[in-house]
Structure formats: C-alpha cells, structure tokens
C-alpha cells in the first residue's frame, strides 16, 4: 500500500487518475492541467467529457476492479468525481495505490441511513429519520412523523429520483408497489443493508450548500455558501452571496467545517442544508466531491472548487476562497441547449458559458452551466427571466 506523510505533496507533472468521466472530472482535469498535472480517466462511455481533456481513458464499468487497477498503474494517485463509483473498487485500489479520499467516506455517502447515522452520532444537525426494511416499517414511520414524511431509496437516486412525498394514508397504499419494487431490487443487487429511509417532512424556507476543502495537513477552507433553487428536484440556479441573515450564513459555514473535520475529509465535500423558518440549519445530504452548486467558483473566486480539489488531494496549501463578485449560476439542461446556442452571440459580457462536451442533449440532462457575474444579484436574476433560454425549466 502506498502511503504518504502529512507533509508530502504530489507535485506536477504527476498523473492523477479519475474514477468517472463526467463534467466534474472534465473541469477538474482542466484546472489541474493549468497547474501542470496529467490525467487519466476511467469511464464506460468512450470519449467521455473528462476523457476529452485528459491524457488517456480506460473504457470500463465503474465496478471493474481490474480496469481500475490498470488506471492506477498509470497514475501517482487516484480520485473520484462522483459518489456512485464503487466503494469496493476504491478500497481495492487503496491497497496498492494512493487514494487520498479513501473508501470509507465514499461508503458512508453512498447509503443514506449510514450517512444520516454517522452525522447524528457526531452531534451534527440532521432531519429526524428511520431506517426502512419493510412496508411495516413505513407504517411505523408514518405514525412517528405525524403523517408527513419523505421516503427515499438509500442507494442511488439523484435529482429527485427514488423519492416519494407522503402526506396521507392513501399515499402509503399508492406507493406500496414502488417501495416493494425498490426493496426487491435492493435485495437482488446483493445488498443486505436498509433499502429505504423515511425522513420527517421539515417545512423549510430554502436550501444552502457549502463546499469545504481539507488537505492531509488538516488545513480547512470553506467556499462562500450558495443559495440553491431547484425546479422539478433538479438544481436550477445557485445564488452567491446567499440571501440569508449573517447568523444563518455563519452557522452554515460552521456546520460544513464540522462535517469536514469530523469525517476526516481529504479533498472536497459539499454539505447541502435546509434552512427552516426558525433559521435552523439541517443537513440534507453530503457529496464527497466537487458539486454542481460550486460551479460559480470558476469565474468569481480566487480559487475554483476544481483547483481546490486538486490542491487538497495533492496535499498542497489550499487556495484563497475569496469571492470577487456576486454571481448567479444557472444549469443548462438538454432542453436549454438549442435556445442558448441560438442567443449566445448576443449575450452580455458578464455571461460566462460552460458546456460539457456531451454528445446528446437529452431533456433534463445537465449539459452545461452559465455564470452571470454582476455587481448586483437582482440584475442577473432579471436577465435569466428575460433572455429566453430557460422558458422551459
């Protein structure tokens, strides 16, 4: 097993392996190339977005241990760009290769009960929850949470997939077939842990996320919190500075730092949080990687989240996270690509377009994002409403 001391740094022109070849890996590689690093990617899709800007690609499934070892044999260290890569693969690689993030945090974040339980054990604020193994457990949860709860699959699921809002006994019967199917699928996949989680429904005013970096030296830096607005459970826009009271912002940063330090994070972790009407902060979920809500950092921070991730896993000093300007980040989904390209020649100079190089623009697929860098957030919001790109969100 390859180990490094807390003082060691991985310097250019070292090669960094990335498990996953999507847009997060692409932007990570672009940032790292500026610093002099090389990159190799593992992804099942040939010419994946990250592979387009890397030095090589291993085309294989994320759970292919032999393929991952081939990747590692070409690299000085290996990272991952999203949390649905196999934790078993990361653990296997850590036996012979430097995997700064390790596999334990990945395993925690891949299962919602494990994630919530870990946070609760560390005294961090989470929504009340119950692990679910059967339909009978759901009846008990419904009673415990006074007839209002959110049921989620424990593994997989994103952008609202694998989630059910329950507000009546009739809905328990309506969704029973979906839940039975989810439980059966979980068991058939060979998992012996809880297939579902029930969380108390918490009325909230809005959502915040804070992206925190930590390196092996224990240095920690938190990016300015982003105020997130979702449409159909998909992140639509992130607004920075977030429009909340200073004490709420300070509490969100404090909670995110506590998460990074208590979990021993190396690299980035995004902490997504609810803000309740009582100005309480509750952690919704974690992402141990660069995050969609941090894309604003590319154009408005002294250090982008992607450069910061490279710095952190290579054990370099973390970069300055100062925000130079207010900004609104808006996602470009498949249905937005055509109107964006049709209007792009007339965009004002404050609009920064980032497209990910994906071959096919499918509805609700994340194809890129736009950062609107302005002196007042309200100006950016008016432009988004009137530019004609996001009429169908």
HELIX and SHEET records of a PDB file:
HELIX    1   1 UNK A   23  UNK A   35  1                                  13    
HELIX    2   2 UNK A   51  UNK A   53  5                                   3    
HELIX    3   3 UNK A   65  UNK A   73  1                                   9    
HELIX    4   4 UNK A   87  UNK A   94  1                                   8    
HELIX    5   5 UNK A  104  UNK A  109  1                                   6    
HELIX    6   6 UNK A  112  UNK A  121  1                                  10    
HELIX    7   7 UNK A  135  UNK A  144  1                                  10    
HELIX    8   8 UNK A  169  UNK A  174  1                                   6    
HELIX    9   9 UNK A  176  UNK A  188  1                                  13    
HELIX   10  10 UNK A  246  UNK A  262  1                                  17    
HELIX   11  11 UNK A  292  UNK A  294  5                                   3    
HELIX   12  12 UNK A  297  UNK A  300  1                                   4    
HELIX   13  13 UNK A  305  UNK A  313  1                                   9    
HELIX   14  14 UNK A  334  UNK A  336  5                                   3    
HELIX   15  15 UNK A  337  UNK A  343  1                                   7    
HELIX   16  16 UNK A  344  UNK A  346  5                                   3    
HELIX   17  17 UNK A  377  UNK A  386  1                                  10    
SHEET    1   A 4 UNK A  56  UNK A  59  0                                        
SHEET    2   A 4 UNK A  38  UNK A  43  1                                        
SHEET    3   A 4 UNK A  15  UNK A  19  1                                        
SHEET    4   A 4 UNK A  77  UNK A  80  1                                        
SHEET    1   B 4 UNK A 129  UNK A 132  0                                        
SHEET    2   B 4 UNK A 196  UNK A 200 -1                                        
SHEET    3   B 4 UNK A 149  UNK A 153 -1                                        
SHEET    4   B 4 UNK A 163  UNK A 166 -1                                        
SHEET    1   C 7 UNK A 220  UNK A 222  0                                        
SHEET    2   C 7 UNK A 204  UNK A 214 -1                                        
SHEET    3   C 7 UNK A 226  UNK A 231 -1                                        
SHEET    4   C 7 UNK A 234  UNK A 240 -1                                        
SHEET    5   C 7 UNK A 326  UNK A 333 -1                                        
SHEET    6   C 7 UNK A 366  UNK A 374 -1                                        
SHEET    7   C 7 UNK A 351  UNK A 355 -1                                        
SHEET    1   D 4 UNK A 220  UNK A 222  0                                        
SHEET    2   D 4 UNK A 204  UNK A 214 -1                                        
SHEET    3   D 4 UNK A 267  UNK A 276 -1                                        
SHEET    4   D 4 UNK A 281  UNK A 287 -1                                        
END                                                                             
